[in-house]
């Protein structure tokens, strides 16, 4: 009798696709494309070089020039602020991801995060593009509008559709807020264009055709 071989420890087993509003969604995590990571890494190293040069210049001026105390404080504060801001930006870039799971769809983007349970998604509209220069391939359509300024963690725990976004960002871009209240975008930075057929071939562009 032939016995079935067990999969080696750590072997990835593909999960069954999720059926939502006529769509077959793969349970998968999409991250920032590799070439974009290398592109950002290059500018990170270049920026770090100039930042290090600026810090060394401050140190050298302390040793040789004996500048005023306030000048040193201001220069140090500027460098520290830039380092913190740049570290935060790098963290957000490396955290970019789009996740399809049995609980719903989660998007971590630069200045906002979204979670939507599958029960609140009724279609995919390829014409619902983000109102910005970045654009999108379209977006998932909500049955009920998303709750704004709610932490992503709360959305996952209570299985509600939420948009976690700073209020300052919302005030400066009301069109984006209006869009995110009703759609979850598929962005080219994290979602491969070749996989759009998974959604479009299923005849899910109901909203865009009406």
Secondary structure, 3 states (H helix, E strand, C coil): CCCCCCCCCCCCCCCCCEEECCEEECCEEEECCHHHHHHHHHHHHHHHHHHHHHHHHHHHHHHHCCCCHHHHHHHHHHHHHHHHHHHHHHHHHHCCEEEEECCEEEEECCCEEEEECHHHEEEEECCCCCCCCCCCCCEEEECCCCEECCCHHHHHHHCCCEEEECHHHHHHCHHHHHHHCCEEECCCCCCCHHHHHHHHCCCCCHHHHC
